[in-house]
Amino acid sequence: NGQVIVLACLSKAQYASIIASGIFLPEEWTDDVKRMCDAGVPQEAQEFQTKLEMAMNLAKQARKDGILWDFCTADAFYGHSTTFRRTMDDLTQYVFDVHSNQTVYLADPKPFLPESALGRGRPTSRLMTTAFHQTVAELVAEQPERAWQTMEYRSGSKGVYRRQALALTVWTWDGKEQCAVQERLIASRSLKDPKDIKYSLANDAEQRLSLYRLLVRQMHRYWVERSIEDGKSEIGLAQHQVRSWQALEHHLAMTMMALGFCLKQRIANKHERPLLSCADIRDILCHLLPSKITDDQALLAMIQERHKRRAADIQRWQRLSASG
């Protein structure tokens, strides 16, 4: 529908649900005050924020609201940002996916300010390093086969899931920070396709986490993606037609409440119905809840009322466009 939403999910084992959201407004919107006012965007939301800033604010607000968690995960769009990782480092333990071209160092690159040639010209202000760097894909490709360990990371209805994994200590530096930061690189690959490699960075410089625990955390985002998919396919998360900020906020809130209800039912019935899904619960409700459609006349009346409201809405916006 053209709207981009940044979502925060809370999960435990196979249970996950969306707990917070934010509507991303591109600069074409935030630079157009009239457009935002017409759509009912509140004053506090009219300042441009990147999706990275929105995600950081969602996490900070969740902490303020008293929500606790052990670690945080995010896809490579977020994890590839050094600023995002550094900000989240002050808030939580993390295992963030990164792109294969993420640059790393095997030792502290120790950034420094080079001296001006022969003492001439202005003092340089741009940090540099002479340390060797490479991408995570290049570094992992150099590792011997014995470095990979095969381990189970999740059990499911179709059996046990396994991957090969390795962890390396690396330093990351974006060329602007005063110093590099030590992180752990986790790489895991599919047993069926060794070229299918997933890369992540964790703020575990002290190496307190085992390789198994790092792999479990790297793969845990699967449940978050499942929850979002349930929201889209079963609850209607992406099935909205709105023109105002408030309407979209209401739609997101109702979606989160519905997902929370489904999650509560799955947990309550986990022993008697361990395979109960969001789709099952939706089908049960569709069958049990009373329907307004009892005969052909009721169906026709409902469609006529819907068309009446739609026509009135179109006329209202035509009048607003003409007056503008």
Disulfide bonds with the S-S distance in Angstrom:
none
